[in-house]
Amino acid sequence: MLTWIIVILLILWLLGYFGPNVFAGFPRSGNAVHILLVIVVILVLLNLLGII
């Protein structure tokens, strides 16, 4: 379950980061990209430490 959440957050982060450059109509996400990246990093670290 946690793995799927991490994968979905990474995909959303990649879409937010590269989306406006690839698709002209894709909205710019601003700080949401960085927030998603921080959440993914925290989840990965917690998973590696065995807390979650």
N, C-alpha and C positions, 0 to 999 in steps of 0.2 A: 504494500500500500504506500509506504513512504517513498519507495523507488518511483512509483508512478507520479507522485506529487512532484518529486524532484525533476523527473523528465518533462512533465507538463510545464513547470516553471521555467526550465531551461529553454523549451521551445518558445514559450511566450517572450522570454528575454531576447532570444535570437530574432524573433519577429519584430519586436520593438526596436532592436538595434539596427538590423539590416533592412527591415520592411520599407521604410520611406525611401531608401536608396534603390531598392529593387522594384517596388510597386509605387508608382507616382501617387495613386489615390490613397495610400495607406497613411493613417494619421500619425503625427509625431507624438511620441509618448513621454518625452522629457525625463523627469526624475523617476517615473515608474519603472524604467529599465533598470536603474541602479537599485531600487528597492527590491525588485525581483531577484537581482543578482545577489544581494546581501542575504535574502531569505534562503536562496539555494545554497549558498556557502555555509550558512549556519546549520541548515538541515543535514548537509553532507558531513560536517564536522561532528554533529551530535550522533549521526549514524555510525561514523567511524569510531567514536568513543564508546559506543554501545549504550548510550543514554536512552535513545529511542529505539 
